Amino acid sequence: MDATTTVRANDVALGVEHFGNEAAPLVLLAGGTTMLSWPDALCDALARGGRHVVRYDLRDSGASTTVDPAAPAYTLRDLAADAAALARELDDRAAHLAGIGVGGMVAQVAALDHPAAFRALTLAGTRPVAPGPVDDDLPDHDASTMGRLFSRPMPDWSDRAAVAEFAAGSAQILGDDPAAARAIAERTWDRTTSTEPALKMADQLGTVFAGLDCTPRWRERLAGLAVPTLVVHGARDPFFPIGNARALAREIPGASLLVLESASTAIPDAAVGEVSAAMLAL
């Protein structure tokens, strides 16, 4: 694993981290929003499987160009263009693109808008529509869980320990591993390039998507995807319930669905073996 660096792509600086042999086929992991949404263990497993793995921070998160996460002056399609430009910058060959959470939305649009840049697609813990109201046939966030999640007071975002404890509490409510969430929150806090509390919060919660223009819709275009696609989803996910993954797998031609029976919103280390094997098979 190399130290985090930045790569210039699509006229922005994107924070990246490399795993494996850079001459190997590229697997590009779009963060949701930061690169730490992708577990170290999964990156290592993919690298051991003969891939050059690069995980990266979306704009306004981590080590990438940050201006104002509360009012992004770009769109979802710009983030999709970032992914395509970064893939081309890293390798002349088409890449395997993977996105998790909101990064999965970026990955869908990137594969649709820039088909020549990608040879395979993995969509983890995501859905086929933008943040906000869902289509009638898609399950929305679990209301009870969201009530518990958003009724808690916010921490002091300048206090590393308080932020880590808040993340652990969120994980407990969502059904993820609190200890793992605490560790990721600490690392995310340490990586945030600014000391501004608002930017610390944006990195932890991915709030940039609350103000992002995600139009036009792309769900109706999914039938046109022509790359091998893997949909990965936790069976216990209350944020994007499993019906969203079933819809993605149903609407993308030839897509396969891997349901992680004991997982919620994060990919646990216990599932890394099956997830990496499925990704390496694409």
C-alpha positions, 0 to 999 in steps of 0.5 A: 500500500502506497501513501496517499497522493493526488492525481490531476484528472478532469481539471481537479486533483483527486486523492488516490491510494495504490495497491498492487502492481501498477502494470496489472489491470486496473480496478478503480474504486470510487469512494462514497464519498472518501476512499476509506469506504472501501476496506483495506482488506478488500483492496489487499485481496484484489491486489493479491488477485493480480489487479492494480487497485486504486481507491480515490476520494470524490471531490470535496472529500478526503485529499481531493480538491475541496471548495465548498461541500455545502454548495458544490459547483459541479454535478453528478455527471462531472463526478462521473467524468472525473472517474473516466478521466482518472481511469484514463490517466492511470491506465491506457486500458479500460478499467473495472470501475467500482462504486460504493454508496453514493459512489455507486451512483457515480459509477453507474453514470460514469459507465453510461456516459463513458462506456469506452473507459470501463470494461466491468462494473461493481455497484456496492450498497447503492441504488438506481436513483439519486438521493431524495425521493425514491421511485414507487417500486423502490424501498426507501430508507427504513423510517425507524432506523433513520429516526434513531440515526438523525435524532442524536445531537451532532458531535463537536466536529473539531473533536476527533474522539467525539467524532469517532464515538458518534460514528460508532454510535451510527454504526450500532444503529445501522447494524455495522461494526462500531469498532470498525466504524470508529477506526475509519472515522478516526482515519477520515478525520486525520485525512481531512485536509482542512481543520474547519469543523464543517469540512470535517463533518462533510467528510464524515457524513458525505453531505456534499450529495445533499446539495449536488445536482444529480439530474438528469435521471439515469435509471431508464438508461441502465438497460443500455449497459453492456459491461459485466456487472456485479451488484453487492449489497448487505441483506440487513441494509436499512439505508438502501434496503435490499430491494434497491440492489434487486432492481439494479441487478434486474435492470442491468443486462446480465448483472449478477447479485451478491447478497451479503447475508450478515452485512448492513451498509459496510462491507465487513472483513468477514465478507472480503473473500466472497466479494473479492472473488466475485469482483476478480471473476468479472 
